[in-house]
Amino acid sequence: MSPLDSPPSATATPTVSTIELGDVRIDRVMEYSDTTPMTTDVFFPGSTPEEWQRHREMLAPHHWEPETGLTRAATQSWVLRSEGRIILIDTGAGNGKYRPLQPIWSYLNTDYLAHLAAAGVRPEDVDIVVNTHLHDDHVGWNTRLEGRDWVPTFPNATYLMPRRDFEYWKPENLHNTVFGRGNQNVYEDSIDPVVEAGLVRTWDESYTIDSHLRLELAPGHTPGASIIHLESGGDRAIFAGDLLHGAIQVHEPHINSCFEEDEDAARASRARMFAHAADHHALVLPAHLPGHGAFEMRRRGSGFELTDWAPFSLT
């Protein structure tokens, strides 16, 4: 995600929506949803004003403000109940963490854990945490501050982290990355404490969570960026992480955000995911889409189009 000017409100009303796909229940748990100070040309530098106007009806007002040119974004977690376990996909930015180049995420004090509780989940209930990649706004609630120490927020969970990101984002490597100091302090406050607690399991290429859920590498945004495939009872979904940051990318998949480590690989991974979603009628659930938060799509000519929004309540 991106640096913003001011933090989200700590008293926002919890937004929890639930759907069921086959035997899997999905809860949407919001950390943040608001307008960003980033205009379309900053957040999506390869986009043109004509492209945004072309899709104005779909994008405004929940994804883009035409009057100001500002984009809208969210950070959210997906809570899955599958085969008797609770699985948390991505943990947002977290509270009380210092992010020198990401002021929006610095020293937050949001009600995320209350929002999680509204979905019927206590931290000790979580069995698996999936970090789709290791950017600061996907690992923040891995830990919480207890006194002066960062401790695992989900003490009974196995934290699944992509091995390629686990190596790539180590502090000594940040100067070689596109995001660079945007990920400063992440290991110290959000990765190392769960490693030291013995809760981390790294994986590569693919990882089977259970008979309904499978992790798959989808590199580009980061080297270890990943998606989660859900297949249950004839229903399908893809938890897309940061393979897309805005709804415009469905119709204009060549557009990247400004945070891709490898732009060509990001486009290739997004194209593969879109093809799979369109051909298998899979619901796509990205990490940062506000509004209804998830969608279905289909092929149109040589490209794709968004066909339906998920029945989640608007944010």
VENJOCOR-V502049 format. One record per run of one state. SS is the DSSP state (H for helix, E for strand, C for the rest). FROM is the first residue (numbers start at 1). TO is the last residue. Records with the same first field share a line. If there is no record, write none. Layout:
SS = FROM-TO + FROM-TO
This chain:
C = 1-15 + 22-23 + 44-48 + 55-55 + 60-63 + 66-69 + 83-84 + 90-102 + 106-111 + 119-122 + 126-127 + 132-135 + 147-148 + 153-157 + 169-170 + 177-179 + 184-185 + 197-199 + 204-205 + 209-212 + 218-225 + 233-234 + 242-247 + 252-262 + 280-282 + 287-294 + 301-302 + 310-315
E = 16-21 + 24-39 + 64-65 + 70-82 + 85-89 + 128-131 + 143-146 + 149-152 + 158-162 + 200-203 + 206-208 + 213-217 + 226-232 + 235-241 + 283-286 + 295-300 + 303-309
H = 40-43 + 49-54 + 56-59 + 103-105 + 112-118 + 123-125 + 136-142 + 163-168 + 171-176 + 180-183 + 186-196 + 248-251 + 263-279
